[in-house]
Amino acid sequence: MVLLLPVVGLVLGVLLVNSAAVRIHVPPPIMLVAVAFAVSWIPGVPAFELKPEFVLAVLIPPLLFGAAFESSAVAIRRLVRPIFQLSVVLVLLTAFSVALVLRWVLPGIPFAAALALGAIVAPPDAVAAVALGRRVGLPRRLVSVLEGESLFNDATSLVTLKVSIAAIGATSVAWAPSLGEFAWASIGGLLIGTALGLALSFVRRRAVSPLSVTALSLMSPFAAYIAGEAAHASGVLVVVVTGLVLGYRSPREVPASVRLTENATWAALRFVLEGAVFALIGLQLRNIFASLDTAGHHVILAVVAVLLTVIVSRPVWLAVIHALVRLTPRTTEKVDTPGMVVLSWAGMRGVVSLAAAQTLPAQTPYRSLLLVSTIAVIIGTLMLQGLSLPWVVRRAGVAQNHREDDLRERAQAHAQAGEAINARVDELVDGGRVSDRQAELMRKWASLRDWRNWDDDDESRAFGRRLSVLSDWRRALLGIERSVVVGLRDDGTLSEDVLQEMQHDLDLEEALLERRSEAVDGHLEELPPPGAQEPRVAAGGPPIDHDAEVDDGDVSALLLDEQRADGSSIGHRAARGE
């Protein structure tokens, strides 16, 4: 009970703060940190100590695995050069820059300790940058670069930190073994992650139920981390590569029912974990600020110097990259100048830096200063860059509404799929394996999802409006069907088991209709159908005038108007045989 109460409180707090942040248009990560910090000062709230091994082995693997599983391996492979430049070169550049600046401000600090701090604060957070990027409408190319960077930069940082900690207190540093260790951590992580991903994919193909595959998926990030650490490679990199392999192979190897269950489970888990990691940062702040007195009078100068170095290193390096890329005219990996500006400012740090800082040995020189500097970088980048990133995106002019591009891509995919279906049906007809009537039914079924004529013109918009209306009608009919089966259950005619099966089928169909309608309605929301009237009633609204002429928009309202004057619903009337 003592352990369960904080967990329940943490999850409930994440849900409430996220809802409030969305309402007041504040990035949830920043609000979660602020609220958690305020809560830590409430009398009676116990001092909270975040164990680094808990973060690195329990929180980080599922977060990175979930992000990698949903990332595009194809896009990452296509953008491998800019991702490498950010996730490896920039992390190392930032780490050494921080070390040199800190040594300049505090000449007495050992270089290994200063480099350890640089490795800790070098990687941008995997959660904050991508979450904010999606929310403010970054182009997919930039989001893919941020995703790829955030997936691999933690591995570079943690390996560099491991080498730095080993050098602390040593009379001399053996660079050859250190470089060998770094190389094995990277190459070994790639090899082990690929092998483990293929092995898990083999097992997933032979799983007997969606629940077993989902359970295997939940276990995968922890197994990958353990395997990497046991082989003295980068456990974080093994987790990322395993997630990429499984995500790439999933559409071909896993049935639809499995993907639905798996995706829903991971969506809920990532939502809670992403909120929890920022809340944990806020809860930690009180303890770490308490160490300020032991950090010496140089703390303010050192903290400001480190924060500025972290913020400045990213745009300086990206400016160099941009200048060099412009000299290679035919490269396919270019990011334009506005995109570079946005990437330069998307450098928020997060919980990985906090967890890494607490792995510093107790005898590390200036340890309190290193901890305080880490917190200052996390809070400073979240406040300065996180709050201003939407403004930077707007000023750079790169924000996009992806709905039209989505519709065109869907149209092209459906067109090619429809052509493949028709070609296969023709083969079956020519071979005498199906009748003409069966072939016609197949073609009609395939044409139900024919978006091939979609374009940004009046004809396509009319088609979209019609599709939206038909979806509304079908949802209304599903509502009637659901009301009937629930009424039959309430009257004892239908068993609970049968109700659950029927409700599952209805829920899947309604979810599909909602996804289609959202895609089309988002494109048409500024253009009401020509001549269409506003719906005269919504479900639960005032009575419909049944003598009035009914247009398309009113059909759904009529279908949903299931209440009679006596309060009986369609479901209960059906159960009574009326």
C-alpha positions in Angstrom: 0.0 0.0 0.0 2.9 2.4 0.8 4.4 1.8 -2.6 1.1 1.8 -4.5 -0.1 5.2 -3.3 2.7 7.2 -4.9 2.3 5.4 -8.2 -1.4 6.1 -8.2 -0.8 9.7 -7.3 1.8 10.1 -10.0 -0.4 8.7 -12.8 -3.4 10.7 -11.7 -1.3 13.8 -11.5 0.1 13.2 -15.0 -3.5 12.9 -16.4 -4.8 16.1 -14.6 -1.7 18.2 -15.5 -1.7 17.1 -19.1 -5.4 18.0 -19.4 -4.8 21.4 -17.9 -1.8 22.1 -20.1 -3.8 21.4 -23.2 -6.5 23.7 -22.1 -4.2 26.7 -21.4 -1.9 25.9 -24.4 1.2 25.3 -22.4 3.6 22.5 -23.3 2.7 19.6 -21.0 6.4 18.7 -20.2 7.1 22.2 -18.8 3.9 22.3 -16.8 4.5 18.8 -15.4 8.0 19.9 -14.2 6.6 23.1 -12.6 3.7 21.4 -10.8 5.8 18.5 -9.5 8.4 21.0 -8.2 5.7 22.9 -6.4 4.2 19.6 -5.0 7.7 18.6 -3.6 7.5 21.6 -1.2 4.1 20.7 0.3 4.6 19.8 4.0 4.4 16.1 4.5 5.5 15.2 1.0 8.5 12.9 1.6 11.9 13.7 0.0 12.1 12.0 -3.3 15.3 10.4 -4.6 15.3 9.2 -8.2 17.5 6.1 -8.6 19.5 6.3 -11.8 19.4 2.6 -12.4 15.6 2.7 -12.2 15.5 5.4 -14.9 18.0 3.8 -17.2 16.7 0.2 -16.8 13.0 0.7 -16.3 11.8 4.1 -17.7 14.1 4.8 -20.6 14.0 1.4 -22.4 10.2 1.3 -23.0 10.1 5.0 -24.0 12.9 4.6 -26.6 11.5 1.3 -27.8 8.1 2.7 -28.3 9.5 5.7 -30.2 11.7 3.5 -32.3 8.8 1.0 -33.0 6.7 3.8 -34.4 9.6 5.6 -36.3 10.2 5.1 -40.0 13.3 2.9 -40.5 13.1 4.0 -44.2 13.1 7.7 -43.4 16.0 7.2 -40.9 18.0 5.3 -43.5 17.3 8.0 -46.1 18.4 10.7 -43.6 21.3 8.8 -42.1 23.8 11.6 -42.7 22.0 14.5 -40.9 21.0 12.1 -38.1 24.6 10.9 -37.7 25.8 14.5 -37.7 23.4 15.4 -34.9 23.3 12.2 -32.8 27.1 11.4 -32.8 29.1 14.3 -34.0 27.1 17.1 -32.3 26.9 15.1 -29.0 30.7 14.7 -29.0 31.2 18.3 -30.0 28.9 19.6 -27.3 30.5 17.3 -24.6 34.0 18.5 -25.4 32.9 22.1 -25.7 31.3 22.0 -22.3 34.4 20.4 -20.8 36.7 23.1 -22.2 34.4 26.0 -21.1 34.1 24.5 -17.6 37.8 24.0 -17.3 38.2 27.7 -18.4 35.8 28.9 -15.7 37.0 26.4 -13.0 40.7 25.6 -13.7 40.8 23.2 -10.8 38.3 20.8 -12.1 39.8 17.6 -13.7 39.2 17.3 -17.5 37.6 13.9 -17.0 35.0 15.3 -14.6 34.3 18.2 -16.9 33.9 15.9 -19.9 31.5 13.7 -17.8 29.3 16.8 -17.4 29.5 17.5 -21.1 28.4 13.9 -21.9 25.5 14.2 -19.5 24.0 17.4 -20.9 24.9 16.8 -24.6 21.9 14.8 -25.8 18.6 16.5 -26.4 15.6 14.7 -24.9 13.9 12.0 -26.9 10.4 12.9 -25.6 10.3 16.7 -25.5 11.6 17.6 -28.9 9.5 15.2 -30.9 6.4 15.8 -28.9 6.6 19.6 -29.3 7.6 19.2 -33.0 4.5 17.2 -33.8 2.3 19.6 -31.8 3.5 22.7 -33.6 3.2 21.2 -37.1 6.8 20.7 -38.1 7.3 19.2 -41.6 7.7 15.4 -41.5 11.3 15.6 -42.8 12.3 17.7 -39.7 10.3 15.4 -37.4 12.1 12.4 -38.9 15.5 14.1 -38.3 14.5 14.9 -34.6 13.3 11.3 -34.1 16.4 9.7 -35.5 18.6 12.0 -33.5 16.8 11.4 -30.3 16.9 7.7 -30.8 20.7 7.4 -31.1 22.1 10.4 -29.2 21.6 8.8 -25.8 23.8 5.9 -26.7 26.6 8.3 -27.8 26.2 10.2 -24.6 26.1 7.3 -22.2 29.1 5.6 -23.8 31.1 8.9 -23.5 30.1 9.2 -19.9 31.2 5.7 -19.1 34.6 6.4 -20.6 34.9 9.7 -18.7 33.9 8.1 -15.3 36.6 5.4 -15.8 39.1 8.2 -16.4 38.2 10.1 -13.2 41.0 9.6 -10.7 43.3 7.9 -13.2 46.8 9.2 -13.5 46.7 8.8 -17.2 44.0 7.9 -19.8 44.5 5.0 -22.2 42.8 6.4 -25.2 43.2 3.4 -27.4 41.2 1.1 -25.0 38.6 3.9 -24.5 38.1 4.3 -28.3 37.9 0.5 -28.6 35.2 0.4 -25.9 33.3 3.2 -27.6 33.5 1.4 -31.0 32.3 -1.9 -29.5 29.4 -0.2 -27.6 28.3 1.3 -31.0 28.9 -1.6 -33.4 28.0 -4.3 -30.8 24.8 -2.4 -30.1 23.8 -2.4 -33.7 24.6 -6.1 -34.2 22.9 -7.3 -31.0 19.9 -5.1 -31.6 19.5 -6.4 -35.2 19.9 -10.0 -34.1 17.5 -9.7 -31.2 15.0 -7.9 -33.4 15.0 -10.7 -36.0 14.7 -13.3 -33.2 11.8 -11.6 -31.6 10.2 -11.1 -35.0 10.4 -14.9 -35.6 8.7 -15.5 -32.2 6.0 -12.9 -32.9 5.1 -14.6 -36.2 4.3 -17.8 -34.3 2.5 -16.3 -31.3 -1.0 -17.7 -30.9 -3.0 -14.7 -29.8 -2.9 -10.8 -29.8 -2.4 -10.8 -26.1 0.7 -13.0 -26.2 2.3 -10.8 -28.9 1.5 -7.7 -26.9 3.0 -9.3 -23.8 6.1 -10.1 -25.8 6.3 -6.6 -27.1 6.2 -5.2 -23.5 9.0 -7.5 -22.5 11.2 -6.7 -25.5 12.7 -3.3 -24.5 13.9 -4.7 -21.1 15.3 -7.9 -22.7 17.1 -5.7 -25.3 18.6 -3.5 -22.6 19.8 -6.4 -20.5 21.3 -8.2 -23.5 23.2 -5.0 -24.5 24.5 -4.4 -21.0 25.5 -8.0 -20.5 27.6 -7.9 -23.7 29.2 -4.6 -22.5 27.6 -2.9 -25.5 25.2 0.1 -25.4 22.0 -1.2 -23.9 20.2 1.9 -25.1 21.3 1.4 -28.7 20.3 -2.3 -28.6 16.8 -1.2 -27.4 16.5 1.4 -30.3 17.7 -1.0 -33.0 15.4 -3.8 -31.8 12.4 -1.4 -31.9 13.3 -0.3 -35.4 13.6 -3.8 -36.7 10.3 -5.0 -35.1 8.5 -1.8 -36.3 9.7 -2.2 -39.8 8.7 -5.9 -40.0 5.4 -5.6 -38.2 3.1 -4.7 -41.1 4.1 -7.8 -43.0 4.4 -10.3 -40.2 1.7 -9.4 -37.6 -2.1 -9.7 -38.1 -4.3 -6.7 -37.9 -5.9 -7.8 -34.6 -2.5 -8.0 -33.0 -1.5 -4.5 -34.2 -4.7 -3.0 -32.9 -4.1 -4.5 -29.4 -0.4 -3.7 -29.5 -0.7 -0.1 -30.7 -3.4 0.7 -28.1 -1.3 -0.7 -25.3 1.8 1.1 -26.3 -0.1 4.4 -26.8 -1.4 4.3 -23.2 1.9 3.2 -21.7 3.9 5.9 -23.5 1.4 8.6 -22.5 1.9 7.7 -18.9 5.7 7.2 -19.0 6.3 10.4 -21.0 4.4 12.4 -18.4 6.0 10.5 -15.5 9.6 11.3 -16.6 9.0 15.0 -16.5 7.1 14.8 -13.2 10.0 12.9 -11.7 12.4 15.7 -12.8 10.3 18.2 -10.9 10.1 16.0 -7.8 13.9 15.8 -7.8 14.6 19.5 -8.0 14.2 20.2 -4.3 16.9 17.7 -3.2 19.3 18.9 -5.8 18.8 22.5 -5.1 19.6 21.7 -1.5 23.2 20.9 -2.5 23.8 24.5 -3.8 25.5 25.5 -0.6 28.1 22.8 -1.0 28.8 23.8 -4.6 30.9 26.8 -3.8 30.7 30.4 -4.9 31.5 29.6 -8.5 28.2 27.8 -9.0 26.3 30.6 -10.8 29.1 31.4 -13.2 29.7 27.7 -14.0 26.0 27.0 -14.5 25.4 30.0 -16.8 28.6 29.1 -18.8 27.5 25.5 -19.2 23.9 26.4 -20.2 25.1 29.0 -22.8 27.5 26.5 -24.2 24.9 23.8 -24.6 22.5 26.2 -26.3 25.0 27.8 -28.6 26.8 24.6 -29.7 23.8 23.3 -31.6 23.1 26.3 -33.9 26.9 26.8 -34.5 27.3 23.2 -35.6 24.2 23.3 -37.8 25.3 26.5 -39.4 28.6 24.7 -40.3 26.7 21.7 -41.7 24.3 24.0 -43.7 27.3 25.8 -45.2 29.0 22.5 -46.2 25.8 20.9 -47.6 25.2 23.9 -49.9 28.5 23.1 -51.5 27.3 19.7 -52.6 24.4 20.6 -55.0 23.0 17.1 -55.6 22.7 15.7 -52.1 19.2 14.4 -51.3 19.6 15.1 -47.6 19.4 18.9 -47.6 17.4 20.8 -45.0 16.6 24.3 -46.0 17.5 27.4 -44.0 14.2 27.8 -42.1 14.4 24.1 -41.2 17.9 24.5 -39.9 16.7 27.4 -37.7 14.1 25.2 -36.1 16.5 22.3 -35.6 18.9 24.7 -34.0 16.4 25.6 -31.4 14.9 22.1 -30.8 17.5 21.1 -28.1 15.6 20.6 -24.9 17.2 18.3 -22.3 15.3 15.8 -20.2 15.3 12.9 -17.8 18.2 10.9 -19.4 20.5 13.7 -18.5 19.2 13.7 -14.9 19.6 10.0 -14.6 23.1 10.0 -16.1 24.2 12.7 -13.7 23.3 10.6 -10.7 25.5 7.8 -11.9 28.6 9.9 -11.1 30.6 8.2 -8.3 30.4 9.9 -4.9 34.1 10.7 -5.0 33.8 12.6 -8.3 35.4 16.1 -7.9 32.8 18.9 -7.9 30.0 16.4 -8.0 27.4 18.8 -6.4 28.3 21.4 -9.0 27.9 18.9 -11.8 24.4 17.9 -10.5 23.3 21.5 -10.2 24.6 22.4 -13.7 22.7 19.4 -15.1 19.4 20.6 -13.5 20.0 24.1 -14.7 20.5 22.9 -18.3 17.4 20.8 -18.2 15.2 23.5 -16.8 16.8 26.3 -18.8 16.4 24.5 -22.1 12.8 23.5 -21.3 11.9 27.0 -20.4 13.9 29.0 -23.0 13.6 26.6 -26.0 10.5 24.7 -25.1 8.3 27.7 -24.6 9.6 29.6 -27.5 9.8 26.8 -30.1 6.2 27.3 -31.4 7.1 31.0 -32.0 10.3 30.0 -33.8 8.4 27.6 -36.0 5.8 30.2 -36.9 8.5 32.9 -37.6 10.5 30.4 -39.7 7.4 29.7 -41.7 7.8 25.9 -41.7 4.6 24.9 -39.9 2.5 22.7 -42.1 -1.0 21.2 -42.1 -0.3 17.7 -43.1 -4.0 16.8 -43.9 -3.9 17.5 -47.6 -0.6 15.7 -48.0 -2.0 12.8 -46.1 -5.1 12.6 -48.3 -3.0 12.6 -51.5 -0.8 9.9 -50.1 -3.8 7.8 -49.1 -5.3 8.4 -52.5 -2.2 7.2 -54.3 -1.9 4.1 -52.0 -5.6 3.2 -52.4 -5.3 3.7 -56.2 -2.4 1.3 -56.5 -4.0 -1.2 -54.1 -7.3 -1.0 -56.1 -5.4 -1.7 -59.3 -3.7 -4.7 -57.7 -7.1 -6.0 -56.5 -8.7 -5.6 -59.9 -5.7 -7.3 -61.6 -6.0 -10.3 -59.2 -9.8 -10.5 -59.8 -9.3 -10.5 -63.5 -6.8 -13.4 -63.2 -9.4 -15.3 -61.1 -12.1 -14.6 -63.7 -9.9 -15.6 -66.6 -9.0 -18.8 -64.9 -12.6 -19.7 -64.2 -12.1 -19.7 -60.5 -14.8 -17.1 -59.7 -18.0 -16.1 -61.4 -18.7 -12.7 -62.9 -21.1 -12.0 -60.1 -18.5 -12.8 -57.5 -15.9 -10.7 -59.3 -18.3 -7.7 -59.4 -18.9 -8.0 -55.7 -15.1 -8.0 -55.1 -14.6 -4.9 -57.2 -17.5 -3.1 -55.5 -16.0 -4.0 -52.1 -12.6 -2.7 -53.1 -14.2 0.5 -54.5 -15.6 1.4 -51.1 -12.2 2.8 -50.2 -11.4 4.3 -53.6 -9.8 7.7 -52.9 -8.0 7.8 -56.2 -9.8 10.9 -57.5 -8.9 13.0 -54.5 -7.3 16.3 -55.3 -7.5 19.9 -54.3 -10.5 20.7 -56.6 -14.2 21.1 -56.4 -14.9 17.6 -57.6 -12.7 16.1 -54.9 -14.2 18.3 -52.3 -17.7 17.3 -53.3 -16.6 13.7 -53.1 -15.2 14.3 -49.7 -18.4 15.9 -48.4 -20.4 13.0 -49.7 -18.0 10.5 -48.0 -18.3 12.5 -44.8 -22.1 12.4 -44.9 -22.2 8.7 -45.6 -19.9 8.1 -42.7 -22.2 10.1 -40.4 -25.1 8.0 -41.6 -23.2 4.8 -40.9 -22.2 5.9 -37.4 -25.8 6.7 -36.7 -26.8 3.3 -37.8 -24.1 1.7 -35.6 -25.5 3.7 -32.7 -29.0 2.2 -33.3 -27.4 -1.3 -33.5 -25.5 -0.8 -30.3 -28.6 0.5 -28.5 -30.5 -2.6 -29.6 -27.9 -5.1 -28.4 -27.4 -3.2 -25.1 -31.2 -3.2 -24.6 -31.3 -6.9 -25.2 -28.6 -7.4 -22.7 -30.4 -5.3 -20.1 -33.6 -7.4 -20.6 -31.7 -10.6 -20.2 -32.2 -11.7 -23.8 -28.5 -11.4 -24.7 -25.6 -12.8 -22.7 -22.8 -10.6 -21.6 -20.2 -12.7 -23.6 -22.2 -12.3 -26.8 -22.6 -8.6 -26.1 -18.9 -8.1 -25.7 -18.2 -9.8 -29.0 -20.8 -7.8 -30.9 -19.7 -4.6 -29.2 -16.0 -5.2 -30.2 -17.1 -5.5 -33.8 -19.2 -2.3 -33.6 -16.3 -0.5 -31.9 -13.8 -1.4 -34.6 -16.1 -0.3 -37.4 -17.0 3.0 -35.7 -13.3 3.7 -35.0 -12.5 3.2 -38.7 -15.4 5.5 -39.7 -14.1 8.2 -37.2 -10.6 8.0 -38.6 -11.8 8.5 -42.2 -14.2 11.3 -41.3 -11.5 13.2 -39.3 -9.1 13.0 -42.3 -11.7 14.4 -44.7 -13.4 16.8 -42.3 -10.1 18.4 -41.5 -9.6 19.2 -45.2 -13.1 20.5 -45.7 -13.8 22.2 -42.4 -13.5 25.7 -43.9 -15.8 25.0 -46.8 -19.4 24.1 -45.8 -21.3 22.0 -48.4 -22.9 24.3 -51.0 -26.6 24.8 -50.2 -26.5 22.6 -47.1 -28.3 23.7 -44.0 -26.9 23.5 -40.5 -28.1 20.3 -38.8 -31.4 21.2 -37.1 -30.7 18.9 -34.1 -27.9 16.9 -32.6 -28.4 13.8 -30.5 -30.1 14.8 -27.2 -31.1 18.2 -28.7 -34.6 19.7 -29.3 -37.2 17.7 -31.1 -36.9 17.3 -34.9 -39.7 18.8 -37.1 -40.6 15.5 -38.9 -42.7 17.4 -41.4 -39.9 19.5 -42.7 -37.9 18.6 -45.7 -34.9 16.5 -44.8 -31.5 17.1 -46.3 -28.4 14.9 -46.0 -27.2 16.6 -42.8 -30.5 15.9 -41.0 -30.6 12.1 -41.8 -28.0 11.4 -39.2 -30.0 13.5 -36.6 -33.2 11.6 -37.5 -31.4 8.3 -37.0 -30.0 9.4 -33.7 -33.3 10.7 -32.4 -34.1 7.4 -30.7 -35.9 8.7 -27.6 -39.7 8.6 -27.5 -41.8 10.8 -25.3 -42.0 7.9 -22.8 -38.2 7.8 -22.6 -37.9 4.4 -24.1 -35.0 3.8 -26.5 -34.7 1.8 -29.6 -32.8 -0.9 -27.8 -35.5 -1.4 -25.1 -38.3 -1.2 -27.7 -36.5 -3.9 -29.7 -36.1 -6.1 -26.6 -39.9 -5.8 -26.0 -40.6 -6.8 -29.6 -42.0 -3.4 -30.6 
